[in-house]
Amino acid sequence: MNRRRLLLSLPAASLIPAAAHARIQARVQAPQPFRSDRIVVEARGPARPTGADVILIPGIASTGEVWDQTARALAARRRVHVVTVRGFGPVPAGANAMGRVIEPVAAEIRRYARDARLIRPAVIGHSMGGLIAVQAAAEPGMGPVMVVDGLPFFPALAGPQTRAADIEPLARLGYQALRLLGDDGLRNASAAIGGGQGAGGLADMVFNGVGWHGGDRAVLAQSFYEVMTLDLRPRLPRLTAPVTVVYGWSPDSASPRAQLEGRLRDAWRGLPTPARFERIEGAEHMVMIDRPGPFMEAVGRFLG
């Protein structure tokens, strides 16, 4: 066989220089950009991070901007993945405009973690984002969970015997107000939902804080309804991921924040491994913005 015939008989890949072949393989194997009609994710951090990746999930009507300080601090060493739920703030609603929001968003976060090849990422969720974090961590492959000023069932703040059926009529009123009147309708509904000291700060946790960015009426209304009626307490015994709960606290006995602690701890009682609680004095609902220094200390302990 002459040289020409020998070259023609070789596999095509063998004719490509090794370095070029490696570049082609890298492009073929590289993960494709993540696309979702439920969430938008911004990844930050160094090329060679240390420690586990961290996923940050905002609460109702908030975009990922509420995590800016936290993400900047963490991204010095770790890869941070900042989530925005579609329909919050100026982000188009996508598939969240119809049907349920919390469970599909949690499923998309799990899909993102798989597609990005994250190994047991830590998940930190604020308020409604805490519900999403717990849902996401219920499946294998996710790491520890930090819930920031949130509960597995928000109306439990009004009393441990409160059930979804008790609150559903009020939640429906809030839903309708938001669909008809937008943000103002939801804010005004807080009194009817049972805000203030009588409900242990329920309205404070849902409505108040500088992180209110508004958004699509349909998505806000549905998200609000789910926050008021979704009860994850029966699922807690099956949650194997370790849970840390961070919350704002006040030593003033007249403050709803002083009354919050006992009911918060009671709501998380069903976990197979007891939750770790971190109270941050002087913080309200937006703990990471109200008291960023103590909050980052708590995050440091959470991440180890």
N, C-alpha and C positions, 0 to 999 in steps of 0.2 A: 504494500500500500504506500503510495507516494505521500509527500508531506501535505499537499493540497487536500487529498482525500481524507487523510488523518484528521486535519483541522475541521473539516466538514462533519466528521463523525463524532466530534466531541460535543457534550452537552453545552448548551448556550451559556449557562451560568459560569462554566469553567473558563470562558473567554473574557469575562469581566474581571478587571483587577480586583483584588481582595477588598481594598478600601472602598471602592465604588459599590461593590456587592453589599458590603456592610451598611452603607448609607441607604441603599434601596430597601434592604430588609428592615432597617429601622423605620423608614417611612411606611412600609406595609404594616408593621406591627404597632405603630404609634396609635394611641387611642384617638378616636375621632372627637371633634368638638361636641360637647354635650348640648343637646337640644331638648327642650321640654316645653309643653304647653301648660305646665303647672307652676314651675319655679324658674328663677334665674339665679345662677351661682357665679360668684366672682372668687377666683382663687388667688391668694396672695402668699408671699413667703419666699424664703431663699431657695436657691437651686439645690442646696444640700442641707435639708432641714434636720433638726435633731428632735426626737420625741414624736409621739403620735400626732397625726393630723387632727384638726379641730374643725367641727362644723358648727356654725353659729346661725340660729334660727330666730327671727324677730317675732314679736307678738302681733295681735290684731291691729290692722291699720298702720303698721310700721313697715318701713323698708329696711334693707340691710344697713342703712346709714346709722341706725341706732347703735350698731356694733363698731363704729369707726375707731373709737379709742381702744376698745378691747382688741380689735383686729390688728391695729398698729403695734400694740405692745406684744402680742403673741407672734406676729409675723417676723419679728427680729430673729427668731430661731425655728419656728414651726411653720408648716403649711396650714393656712387657714382658708376655709371655704365658707364665704358669707352668702347666705340664702336670702332671696326676696321672693315672697309669695306673689304670684301674678294676680293682679287686681288690687294690690295695696300700693298707695302712692300713685305715681304716674305710669306704672307698668301695666300694659294691656292685660286684660283679664284672662284671655285664652280659654282653656277648658274649665277654669274655675268659675266661669260665669254661669254654669249650669250644674246642678247637682251638688253633692257633698264636696267639702274642701279638705278637712283635716286628714282623713285617712288616705285619699289619693295623693296629697302632698307628701305625707310620710312615706308612701310607696315610692314616689319619685326621688326622694332623698336617698332611700336605700339603693335605688337604681343608679343614682349618681355615684354613690360610694363604690358600687361594683364597677361601673364603667371607668372611674378614675383610679381603680385598683388601690383603694384605701384599705389599710389593714387595721381593723378595729379602731376606727376613728372615735374620738371623744365627741359627744354631742351636747351642745349647750343651747337651751331654748328659753326664751323669755315669755312669760305669761302664756298666751295661746301657743307660742312656740314650744313651751314645755310639754303641752299635750302632744304636739307633733313629735317632739324628741322621744317621748315615752313610746309612742306608736312605732316610730322608726326603730328603736332599740329592742322592740319585742321580737325581732327576727335575728337569727345568727349573723355574725359578721360585724356587728356594731359594738362599740366600746362603751365606756361608762357614760352616764347621763348627769348633767347638771340642769336643774329646773330653777329658773330665776323668778321669784315671786309668782309662783304658780302652784296649782293643785291638780290632782287627778279628777276632781269634780268641783268646779268653782263655787257652786251654790252651797257646798258644805260649810262655807264660812258663815252662812246664816244659821247653821246648826247641824250637828252630825246626823240627825235623822232626816234631813232634807233629801228628797228624791227628785229625779228628773220630772216625774209626773206632777210634782208640786209646783215646779218653776216653769213648766212648759207654757201655760197660758201667758205668763208675763214675758217669756222669751219670744213668743209669737207676736206680742204687741210691739216689742222692740224691733223685731224683724220687719213688721209692717211700717213702723215709723221710719226706719232707715231706708226702706225701699221708696217711700213716698217723699221724705223730707231730707234725706242725705245725712251728713255728719251731725247737723244740728238736731235732727230728729233722734238720733241715737244718744247724743249727749243729754237731751232733755228727758229721755226715757230712763235715765239713771235713777231718778227719784222713785219712779214706779217700780223699778226692779228691786229697790230696797237698799239704797246707798246709805252712807254715813255709818255712825256707830252701831245702829241697830242691826246691821248685817255684817258687822265685823270688818267693814271696809270693802265690801264686795264691789260697790260701784267704783271705788278708788282703784281697785286692781284692774277693772275692765276698761274704764273710760279715761282716767286721768293720766297725765304725764306728758312730757315734751315730745314723746315719740309718736304722737298722733299725726300721721301723714295723709289720712283719708284714703280715698280710692274709689273703685267701682262700686256703685250702690248694691248691685246684686251680690258681689263677692263679700262685701262688708256685712250685709244683712245675713247671709247664710253662715258666715264665719261666727258672727255674734250668736246666732241661734245655736250653733254647735257648741260654742264655748259654754253657753248656759245649760245645755241639756246632755252633753256627752259625759258619761260617768265611766271613768276607767278604773275605779276602785275594785270591781270584781276581777279585773285582769292583773292587778298588781301581784298576786301570789305566783304568777307565771313569769314575772319579769326577773331574769337572772342578772341583768346588768346592774352594777352598783349605782346608787342614786345619791346625789348631793342636792340639797334644797337650800337655796340662798334667798333671803328675804329682808326687806326693810323693817326696821324695828324702832320703837320709841319708848323711853322709860316713863313718859308722861301717861299716867293711868287714864287720862281723859281722851287720849288719842286712839283711834281705831287700830293703829299699828301696835299698841301695847296689848290689845285684845286678840290680835291675830295669832299669836304664837301657839297657843294650846290647840286651836282648831286646825291649824296648819299641820302640826305634828300628828294629830289624830287622823287626818285625811290620808296621810302616807303610811298608816300603821300596817296595811296589808302586805307590804313588801316581804319577801322571804328573808332578805338580809336588811336589817334596819337602815333607814336612810341616815345620812350624815347631814346635820342642820348647821347652817352658818347664818347667824343674824348680824345685820350690819346697821348699827345705830345711825340715825340721821337720814337714812335713805327712805324714799317713798317707793312707788311702783317701779320707776325706772332706775333700779339699783345701780346698774353699770354706769349710768350717767350722773346720778345723784352723788355717788361716793365711789369714784373710779379707783382710788388708791386701795381702800379696804376690799373692794370687789376683786381687784386683780390679785390681791393676797389670797383671797379665797379660791380664785381660779388656779393659782399656783399650787395650793394644797390639793385641789381636786385632780390636777394633772400629775402631781408628784414630781 
